[in-house]
Amino acid sequence: MSNFRTLISDIIAFARLHVSEKPIEGKQITTTTISSHSPTSYRDVTQLFRQACQGLDVGQLVKDPNFTLFEAVGALEIMDPKMDSGLLKPGEDDTPSELYQPVLPEEIIGIMDQLLSSEMSWHDGAALSQTVFTCLYIDNLLSLNPSSLEEAKFNLPPSETHQPGSPTYQLLHIVLRAYCVGLIKCCERVNLQILAEHTYEEEDFVTQTYNVSLLDFITVAEINKLLVSAIEYVDSTAAPWPNNIKMALKARLAFRKLFLTELSRDVKEMVDKRSNWDGCITLLSTIGITRNLGIAVPSVFSIAVQRKLASTVPPRPIVQIPFEEAFTIVSRLCKDAKEILRVLTYSGATNLMTFFLRFTARKPQPSTYVRSLLQTLFFSNHVALGRMQISHILLEDVKELCLPADDLFDPRNELSEMPSDTRFQIHQRMKWFVERAGNSYITLYRTICQNRSRLRRNLCHLIVDWDALQIECEEIDGELQQLIKEEPVLHNDNISYAFSLSSWVYHYKLRQMEWIIFLGFELEVYLPHEFAGMYWYLQYFLRTRLQHLERIRHFVHPGVAVDSPLAATRSKECIASAQDIANAQATVNFTLLEAAALQELCSAMIFLYTALARLGLVKTPPQPYSTDVMRYELRMKPFLTIGCPDVVPFEDFKALVDNPDIESRCSRWRQKTQKRGGKTSIS
């Protein structure tokens, strides 16, 4: 430790070096005098610094407590191209050059395709200042902050080749202007949609507009009329271009119109009106076919625009992905946006959850806009799926899995206003359950729509809420048992009650705990030598859920006890039909089968990775800063505060994972291969 402190002192002495001719005691320092107009002389401490650094381990932090944020900010350098956004390179002029005005329709096609690439780069996570705003035509259009469609036009100097009324002038001021206005409005609609839902800034998407208005005061209907006018001009005889050029321009303008229309629809319109995403997909195929007709114009994109947008931050490079990649992104966006409309055709709570899980787990993951739109479709303005109450989906989810007693869902319970009436008391408790569990239920669906890393992080917090909800629901279940006079049932040689509400909550909590471990594998949180242990723990959760599902299946039955005080006045609508019973049994059986299959797969993976470790094919890397116990505590941290199931102690976990039977089998296999002269590695 004393040597380490000496090293630290030496490095700090280097950092605080000031005028001194006296060498540090015990050190051989070469003094180098640097000529200057001041009488100050400096010592060369390079050798001292290198000697001090040799005693440090890799990753060891050396920090001076007196080096504060003020000193760090003071280290920013003017005239450094990485830090100074206003720096002009040699030969670069600060005065804006005259904006290039294309004369060929092929150049307009090229600019449109470049703008589409910039737009998809923005959808892919880059900032507007690096993508769309770097286009000088977009900058020219927005520079005067237009508040009406008439003001949203190019402010360009007159040119000999662009006289008013000429085809080149119309090409620029009608066709390209309409496309740019439509693109800006599309960005505004996407930005509003993403800001309206639960997203995390700069993890998936950058919503910063740098105080630039994205044509907020211009309606979508006005812009659609402008795009239609541009299409009509291209299709008219006044446009003296070949048919293939006209087809390419019309396809891009028509796509922009349909794309903007779809981005502007609210949930009610999505429910009532037919989608136009198929039209967008069809037009995209035409755009792809005519891709080669365009001529790229790189000069209409400039990083200098960033000086106006954010002058206090270092310049950031232009991000413009290749057109082929942008085409893939926009095609996938349209197809995904079309597919999520399937949730509006509601076919059961279990199917709805399955769709969310399967859709958001796709590779590559759906875009941020699509996942945000899926959140809106699920729940917006206190309405689920555009026409339903969230309580309906929640209670149907409970019924599909647990099939609680009929009296809990009797609509007559809401009509009672006497506090002493049994129906009134049942209604109050079910109302509490809907309000309390409804918030957690909505949050779970919203969380599933996040990116995979954020999903795992949020699930670690959600299971704590669901654990508390389970405890509260157990108390409500106990009160409901007394109100409906539920008869106990013999299960595993014990007298037990259904506990329908808390059983449903417990099942969802176990699923979320499984998802956390599954996502740990997907996100490569675990190292290969940990796979056997984490698969064992996943199997442990699956086995617990299997036992719980067996219990639920034992209590899935129609009706209530014969001596229920509500039997004589029970509404016919609340009595479980044969179809309800069949659906509940099918749901439980399918869930049991799925959990059992996953458990068997986990068992296979445990044996595989344990065998590979015994054979030396999966090795534990050196980890000088951690131990197995510390790593186990880190992996189990999300589950430490959960009441049930308990976290397995490390000693028991270690004994269960280190299976001696696998060791003996591997030894026998190795001996056999050595006798045969074979290799002991897997090729």
N, C-alpha and C positions, 0 to 999 in steps of 0.2 A: 504493500500500500504506500510505503514511503517513496518508493521509486516512481510509482504512478503520480503521486503528488508533485514530485520533482519535475516530471515530464509536463504536467499541467502548468506548473509555475513557469517552466521554460517557454512554453507556447504562449502563455499569457504575456510573458515578458516581451516576446516577439511582437505580439499584437499591440502592445503599449510602448513600443520602442520610441524613444525620444533622444534628444541630443545627449550623447555620452561618449567619452573617449575611454572610460574605464571598463575593461572586460569583466564579464561575470566570473566570480571566483570559481576556480577549478575547471574552467573551460578555456580551450585554445581557440580564440576567435581571431580571424583575420580582419583587420580594419581596412576598409576601402573608403577613401575620401572622394566624394563626388563634388566636382567643381560647381559653384553656384555663386550668384551675386550676394547671397547672405553668408555670414560666417559660420553657418550651421554645417556640421559634418555628420555623416551617417556610418553606422557599422553594418557590415555584411553578415547577416545572421542565417544565411541559407544553410550552412553546414549544421548549425545548432538546431534549426527547424527540422531538418531531415533526421538528425539523430533522435530528436524527441518523438518524431512520428513513427520511427521504427519500433518503439516500445509499445505502441498502441495496437490493440487487436482490431480486427475487421468489425465494423459496426459500433465501435466504442465511441461515445459522444463526448466531445470536448466543448464546453460551453462557459463563456464568461458571463457571469450574472449582470455585469455592468453594460453589456452590449444590448441596448434596449431597442424598441421599435423605432424610436427617433433616429438612432444611429443607422438602423437598417434602411429607413426611408432616405436618409441623407446619402446613402451609398448609390442611389439612382443616378445615373450618368446622363447628362445632356450630350448630344452628338453621338450617342451610342444607337445604332440602328435597331437594336433589340429593345430599347427602352424609350427612345424619343420618337413619338409619332409625328412630330413636325420636321424631322430631319430630311433634308433634300440631298439626294445622292449627286455626285459630280455630273454636271450636264443636265440635271433635272430642273425644270422651271416651275415655280410656284403658281404662276398665272395659268388658269385653266385653258387648255388648248381647245380649238374649235372642234365640236363634236362631229364625228364622221357621219355623213348622211348617205346611206346606201342608195344605190341607183338600180340595183338588180333585185328582182323578186327572190332569187336564190339566196341573197344575203339576208333578206327578211326571214326566210325559212330558217337559215342558220342561227339568226339572233333568237328566234322563237325557241328553237331547240336548246340553245345555250341557257335561255331563261328557265326552261323546264328543268334543266340539269341543276341550275342554281336553286330553284324552288324545292326540288327533291333533296338537295344537300341540306337545306333548312329543315325539312321533315326528318332528315337522318340525324339531326343533332347539332349542326353548325348554327352560328348566329346569323341574323339578317345582315349585319355589317360585313360578313364574310361571303355572303351569297347574293341574295336578290338586290340588296342596296348597292352592291358594287357595280351594277349596270348603270351606265351614264344616262341612258334613256329613262330608267326608273327614277334616278336622281333628278333629272331635268323635269320630269313630270310632277314630282312631289316637292320641288324646291320652293314653290310659291304657296305651299300649304293650301291646295284647292279645297273649297267648301261646296262646290257644285260641279256638275259634269262639264259645264261650259268652260270652267277654269282649269279643268284637268286636261291640259293639252301641252304639246311640246313648245317650248320657247326657244326657237332656233333662228339664227340669222338667215336672211335671204341668200339664195344660191342660184347660180345660173342653171344648174341641173334640176332645181326644185322650185320651179315657178308654180304659183297657185293654179290648180286645174290640170296640171300635167300629170301623166301616169306615175312618175316618180314621186311627185308631191303627194298624190292620193295614196300611194303605196305606204308612205311614211306616216302621214297624218290621219289616215282612215284605218288602214289595216293594222299597222304596228301599234298605233295609239290604242285601238280597241283591245288588242291582245294584252298590252301592258296594263291598261286599266282593269281588265278582267283578272289578270294575275294578282295585282295588288289587292283587289277585293277578296280573292280567294285566300290570300294570306291573312287578311283581317278576319274572315270567318273562321279559319282554322285556329287563329290565335284566341278568339273569343271562346270557341268550344273547349280548347284545352285549359284555359284559365277558369272556366266554369266548373271543372271537375278536379278531382284529387290527383295532381301530378306533382313531381318534384323538379324544381327549376334546375336546369343544366344537367340532370341525370339522363333524361331522354330528349329534352326539348328546351330551346331557348326562346322565351316569349318577349324578350326585351326589344322594344321598337325604337329606342333612343329618342323618345318624344316626337317621333314622326307620325303624323296622322295617316292611317292606311285607308283613306277615302271613307272615313266613318260616316260622313253626312250624305253620302251618295247611296241611293237605294240599289238593290240588286236588280230590280225591274228596269231602272234606267240603263244600267250597264248591259243588261241583256239586249235591250233595244239597240244600243251602240254596236254590240257584237253582231246582231242580225243585220244591221245596216252595212257593216263591213263585209259580211258574207254575201249580201246582195250585190255590193259593188264588185267583189271578185268574180261573181257569177255573171255579171253584165258584160255587154260588148265594149264598155268603156275601158275594160282591163285587157290590154293587148298582150296576153301571155298565153303560152301553150296550155293545153288542157291538163297535163300532168302537174304543172305548176299551180294552176287554179285548184286542182283537187287537193294538193298538199296544203295550200293556204286555207282552204275551206275546212279541211279536216281539223286543223289546229284551232281555228276560230270556233268551230262547232264544239270541239271537245272542251274548250275553255268555257263556253256557255253552259253546257250540260254539267260540267264539273262544278262550276259556281252555283248552279241551281241546286245540285245535290248537297253541297256544303252548307247551303242556306236554309235547308228544310228543318223544321222543328219536329218533335216527336209526334205531334198530332197529325202533321202532314205525312209522316212516314207510315202511320197506321192507316190513314184514309186513302192515300194516293199511291199509285204504282211507282216503283223506283225506276230511275233512269240510268242506274249503274251499268246495265247491259249496253246501253247506247255509248257510254264512255269507253267500255271495253272494246266495242266494235270500232270506234273511231281511233283508238290507240293502235289497233292493228294497221289501219291506214297510215297513221303517223310513222309507224315502224317501217312500212314498205317504202315510203317516200323520204326516208331519212337521208339517203345519198344525194337527194336533190339540193340540199342546203349547203351553203358556203359559210364557214365559220368566220366571224369578225371579232377577233380577240381585242381589238382596240376600243370596243365599246364597254369594256369592263376595266375598272381601275381601282387599285387599293387606296388611291388618294382620297376617295370619298370618306374614308374612315376619319380623316382629320376633322371633318365637320360633325360627324356623329359622336365620336368619343375622343376628345383631344387630350384627356387626362390619363389615358391608358396606352400601353405600348401597342403598336400596330400588329394586326393579326393577318395571316396570309389569306388570300382568296381561296375559298373551298368550292370547287366545281367538279363534281364527279363526272366520269365519262357518260355519254348519252346512253350507252347500252345499260349501264347500271341504273341510271335514272329511270329509264324506260321500265326496267324490272321492278323498281320500287313503286312507281305510280300504277303499274298494272296490278301489283299485289295489293296496293291500297284500295283500288276500285273493287277487286274481287273480295277482299276481306270486308269492306264496307257493305257490299251486297250480302255477304253471308251472315253478318251479325243481325240483319233484319229478320232472320229466322226466329230470333227469340220472341218476336212479337206474336208469333203463332204458338201460343203457350200450350204445352202438352204435359204439364206436370212439374212439380218442384224438383224431383230427382233428375229428370231430364234436363232441366234448366241448369242445375249445378254441374252436371256432366258436360254440357256444352261450354260453359265458362271455363272449366278446367282444361278441356281438350283444346279449345280455341286459343287460349292464352299461352299454352305450352308449345305452340308450333315453333318450328325452326325454319327460317328466321322468325323471330317474334313479330306479331302484328305491330304496325306503326303506333306511335303515341296518339295520333289523332283517332285512329280506329278504336283503340282501347279506351280513350276518353269518351268517344261516342257510345261505346258499349255500356259504360257507366250511366250515361244519360238515358239510354233506352231502358235500362233496368229500373232506375228510380230517378224521377225528376218531378219537381213541383208536387211532392207528396203523392205521386201516382206511379205505380209500378207497371212497366211494359205498356205504357200509354193508355191503359184503361182499367187497371186493377188496383186494389188496395194491397199494400205490402202484408197486411194481416192475413189476407186470403192465401198468399203464397206460403207464408210462414206456417200457418196452421195445416195447410195441405201437406207441407213437408213433414210435419209431425205425424199426421195421419198415415202418410205413405210408409213410414218406417215403424211406428209404434202402435197405431190404431188404438188411441185411448178410448175410455168409456164414452158411450154415446152422449150421455147427459152433459158432458163438458162442452159440446158443440151445439147444443140445442138453441135455435134462434129465439125461443121463448124466454130464455134467461135474460135477454136484454129488456124485455117488457116489464119485468118486476121492478118495483120501486120501494118495496118494504125492506128495510135493513135486516129484519128478522127472517125474511123469506130465504129458503135454501137456494133458490134460483138466483136471487140477488147476490148472495155471497159467492156463488160459483162464478157469476159474471164478473164480479169485482176481481177475483183472483185470476181469471183468464185474461181480463183486460190488463192487469198488471204484467202478466207474462208476455202479452203481445207488445206492450210498450217497452219492457225491459229487454226482452230477447230480440225484438224487432231492430233496435239500434245495432246490436252486435251482429245480427244477420245481414243488415245492409252493409255494415263496415267490412264484413267478410267478403261479400261480393265485390265491393270496391277495391279491396286489397288484392284480390285475385287478378284484377286488371292492371296492376303495377308491373314494372319490369321485374325480372326474376330475382335480382339481388335485393331490391326493395321489398318484394313479396316475402322473402325469407326473414328479413329483418322485422317487418311488421307482424308476421305470424308469431314471432317470439314474444311480442307484446300482447297479441290478441289472445293467446292461450291463457294468459293470466286473467283476462276479463271473462273468458268462458269458464274458467275454473271457479271464479266467484259466482258466476251465473248458475253453475251447477249446484252449488251449496244453497243458494237462495231458492232454486226450483225444488230441491228436496223438501224444504219446509212447506212450500206451496202444495207439493204432491201429498204430503202428510195431511194437510188441512182438507184437500179435496177428497181424500180417502174417507174421511169421517163424514163429509157432507153427502157423498153419494152412497155411503155404506158399502164400500167395496169389500168383496170377500177375498181373503188371502188364498194363495195358491201354493201347493207343495212343489218346491223346485229345489233339486239337489238335496233332498232330505231336510229341507228347511222351509218354514212357513214364510212366504214373502208376498209383497205387493208389487204392482206393476211399475210404479214410479215413472209414468210415461214421459212427463215433461223433462225431468232430470236425466232420464235415460237417453232421450234425443240429444240433449245438450252434451252429455258425456261422450256420445258417439261422435259428434262433430269435433269435440275437443281432441279426441284420440286421432281423428283424421288429420287435424292440423299439426299435431305432433309428428305424425308420419311424414307429412309434407315437408316439415322443416329438415328432416334427415334426408329425404329424397332430394331436396334442393341443395343440400350440402354436397351430395355427389355430383349433381348437375353443374354446380358452380365451382367445382374442384376445390372445395374448402378442405376436404380431407386428403391426406397423403396416402399413397398406395398401401403402406404398412398399417394404416388405420382401418382399411376397408373391412377386414374380418370383424373387428370390434363394432364398427358402426352398423354393419349388416346384422350383427347379433342384436344390437339395440333396436334396430328397425323391426326385426323379427319379434322382439319382446313386446313392442307396441302392437304389432299385428296380432300376436297371440292374445293379448289383453282384449283387443277389439273383437276377436272371434268369440271369446268367452262371453263378452257383453252381448254380442248379436245372438248367441244361443239363448241367452236369458230373454232378450226381447222377443225372439220367436216363440218362446214358451208362453208369453203373455199376449200374443196377438190373437184375439178372439173377439167375436161380435157381442154386442149388447152389454148389459150391466147385470148386477145381481138381481135376483127375483124380488128380494125384499127392499129394493131401493124405494125411498119415499117419492121418487119422481117417476116411477114406472107407469103409473096410471095416467099421468098428464103429459107423457113424453110426446114431442112432435114427431110426425112420421119422417120429416126431412132429416132429422138427426140420426135416425137409425141406420147403422152401417149396412149397405147393400151387399149382395154377394160379390159385385164387382169391386167394391171397396176392400172387402176381405181378401179377394184374390190379388188385388194390386199390392196390398200390404205384404202378403205372404211372398209374392213374386219379388218385391223389392228386397225383403230381408234375405231371401234365398240367393238372389243375385249378389247382394253385398257380401254374404257369407262366402260364396264361391270365389268372388274377387279377392277377398282378404286371405282365404286359404291358398289361392294360387300365388299371391305375393309372398306369403309366408314360406311356401315351398321353394320359391325362387331365391329368397333370402338365405334359406338353409343351404341351398346349392352354392351360393356365392361365399358363404362362410367357410364351407369345406374347401372350396377352390382356393381362396386366398390364404387359408391356414396351411394348406398343403404346399402352396407356392412359397410361403415363408419358411416352412420346414426344409424345403429343398434348396433354400438360398436364392430363389429366383426373385423374391421380393425382399429387399433388404431395408433395414431401418437406417436412415441417414443420420450422421452425427448431429446432435442437437445439444450443444453445450449450455444453452440458456433455459432448458426446460427438462422436465421429467415426465414419466408416464402418468403420474398422479396429477400433476399440474395440467397436462394436456387433457386428461379425462374430465377434470373439473371444468375446463374451458368448454369442452364439447357438451357437457351436461348443464351448463349455466342456464340456458332457456328453461330447463325443466326443474330446477332446484326449488322454485317457489310453488310448484304444482303439488296439490295435496294427493291426488290419485291419478295415475299410478305412481308409486314411489320410485325414486332414483335408486338404482342398484348400487350398493357400496362397491368401491373400486376393487377390494380384495375378492369379492364374489364375482364381479365382472371379469377380472383377470383369470380366475380359476375356470370360469365357464367358457371363455373364449379360447384359452390355451388348452385345446382338447388333446389329451394324451393318446387317445385312440388314433387320431390322425398321424401323430408322430410315429407310432409303431407301424402303421400301414406304409407311411413314406419310407421308413427304414427298410422294410421288407422289399418294397419296390426298387429301392436303390441297390440293395444287395443282388436282386435278380438281374438288374440291368448290368451291374458290374461283372457278374458271372458270365453274362452273354457278351461282354465286351462292348456294350452299348453306352451311349452318352446319358448323363444324368441331367440334361437340360432340355427344355422344351423349345423346339425350333419353330 
